[in-house]
Amino acid sequence: MHAFTPRTRLATVSALTALGAFASLGTATAAEPALNGEWAPFTRCPVDAPAMLAADGFEKTPQCVVSTSAGGSIKLGDTTVVTGRTNLQIGIVQNADGTSTVVAPPGGALIAEPATVPGGLLGLMCPSAIPVITGLCESLENSSLNKITATMESVGAPYDFNQTAGVLTDMPIVALPVRIHLENPLLGSKCYIGTAADPIVLLPENRNYPDFGMSFFQGDGTPDPSGEMSRIDLTGAVQNDSTFAVPAAGGCGLNIGLINAAVNAKTGLPSPSGNNSLTLNDTRTRLTGLNAPGTAAPRAGEVLAEHWHSAVR
């Protein structure tokens, strides 16, 4: 194998940096609406999705769910990252046979703050026995290019929602297919752990009983004990999952196999079930819907959407 000379090393770093800077230019996402009163947390409920609008109030009942966490941690193989705030929002159609259908918002069910990976690229793939990677490692010493962030993203709609599990412990509440986006100029724009075809599937469970609260309000969100809407609040629970498997990283560094191999070798990926974990602290889950959906039949889904839109400020 040819030696990785300082000139070659500099050229490689410069090229990857330029590509990463170009790839990082994205499209700004639309701001979420502000909603009145008791509707306030449900900024991304997909009330206009066909499955939600078609819910009649008898055989199918529409609801909105939001679950947030102030922070936590995730362990993937040999790497543990402290996570920031997460916001999960979904629509739920409760079926008369006891099953439910999960409807994701257009932009994905989960929004999470980027987390900084400890040690950056030096910690993620250095030291390495691969000469090319060793050269990159030497170039990263005391460099601003060392910083790397990890962002959890939805890949496909959640499924297997269990409303009862939300008030109990040690029962999966919902299945969340996700991937982890590793971002750094040297990794390019397509470095992911997990894909749509081979996602990480999280099954969070309450580890303690959440505090229970319930309120009633008018369609526009105004609190009212006699209102046609109700909201359940489940707060203060720690949620955890240690059952998921983690696939290998791919697409890293222009999808150069050596960089993928270095990242996976250092982080211990792929990693089997039982060797990974997710913890979400101080979760706050809220569910809302019509008090008596049968009275709005067969337009319950349409009525819920009208109420949501009337609450937009």
Beta strands, then each sheet from edge to edge (+ up, - down):
strand 1: 60-69
strand 2: 71-76
strand 3: 79-83
strand 4: 86-95
strand 5: 100-103
strand 6: 110-112
strand 7: 115-116
strand 8: 149-154
strand 9: 176-183
strand 10: 192-193
strand 11: 200-202
strand 12: 205-206
strand 13: 211-217
strand 14: 229-241
strand 15: 249-250
strand 16: 277-290
sheet 1: 3+ 2- 16+ 1- 4+ 5-
sheet 2: 3+ 2- 16+ 1- 4+ 6-
sheet 3: 3+ 2- 16+ 14- 12+
sheet 4: 3+ 2- 16+ 14- 13+
sheet 5: 7+ 8- 9+ 10- 15+
sheet 6: 7+ 8- 9+ 11-
end
